[in-house]
Structure formats: structure tokens, C-alpha cells
Amino acid sequence: MSKISVINLPHEETYLGFGICIEPNPDQYNEGFAWSISKDDEEYDCGLDFEVQQALEAAYKAIEKLIS
């Protein structure tokens, strides 16, 4: 798993054939980082976490759950 920082956002990478995107929460009144996973122009899951590294870990876990 790569280590990312807030400075490097938005962050995009591929894991097990799925695209991961992490960006600051678009809701300006709430903190956190939004993550989503997609493949072939279809979004499979998304979420919100307080820390950027937690968002990346959540995206990885969601992908692993999808393929298991």
C-alpha cells in the first residue's frame, strides 16, 4: 500500500484492476476524505474517512471484499 499525504490529493491509483480515487471531502462544512472505487466506468463503492490513509485502507478492503 502506498503512503499518501494531503498535499498529493486528489490521489488516483489502480489496485487489483479497480481504480481508486481519494480527494478532500467535497462538503466544505465537514472534514475528511472521500474515496471511491470503480472499474469500467462503474462505481462499485465509496466512503468517507477522517484521515487520508484510512480512506486508502478502506478502499483496499472494499476491493478485496468485492473480489472474494
C-alpha positions in Angstrom: 0.0 0.0 0.0 1.3 3.4 -0.9 1.7 6.2 1.6 -0.1 9.4 0.5 -0.4 12.8 2.0 -2.9 15.6 1.9 -0.5 17.5 -0.4 -0.8 14.8 -3.1 -4.6 15.0 -3.4 -6.5 14.1 -5.4 -4.9 10.7 -5.4 -5.6 8.0 -8.1 -4.2 4.5 -8.3 -5.1 1.1 -9.5 -5.4 -1.9 -7.2 -6.4 -5.4 -8.5 -7.9 -3.9 -11.6 -10.0 -1.3 -9.8 -9.4 2.4 -9.8 -9.2 4.2 -6.5 -9.8 7.9 -6.2 -9.3 9.8 -2.9 -10.0 13.5 -2.6 -10.8 16.0 0.1 -14.4 15.9 1.2 -16.4 18.0 -1.2 -18.7 19.1 1.6 -17.0 22.3 2.8 -18.6 22.1 6.2 -17.3 18.7 7.1 -13.7 17.4 7.3 -12.5 14.2 5.9 -11.6 12.5 2.7 -13.9 10.9 0.2 -12.8 7.7 -1.5 -14.4 5.7 -4.4 -13.6 2.5 -6.3 -14.5 2.0 -9.9 -14.0 -0.3 -12.9 -15.1 0.1 -16.5 -16.8 3.4 -15.8 -18.9 2.0 -13.0 -18.5 3.0 -9.4 -18.6 0.0 -7.0 -18.2 1.6 -3.6 -17.4 4.8 -1.9 -17.0 6.2 1.6 -15.7 9.0 3.8 -12.9 8.8 6.4 -11.3 11.3 8.7 -7.7 10.5 7.7 -6.4 10.2 4.2 -4.5 6.9 5.0 -7.7 5.4 6.5 -9.5 6.3 3.3 -6.9 4.4 1.2 -7.1 1.4 3.5 -10.9 1.4 3.4 -10.8 1.4 -0.5 -8.4 -1.5 -0.5 -10.6 -3.5 1.9 -13.7 -2.8 -0.2 -11.9 -4.0 -3.4 -10.7 -7.2 -1.6 -14.3 -7.8 -0.4 -15.6 -7.4 -3.9 -13.3 -10.0 -5.4 -13.6 -12.6 -2.7 
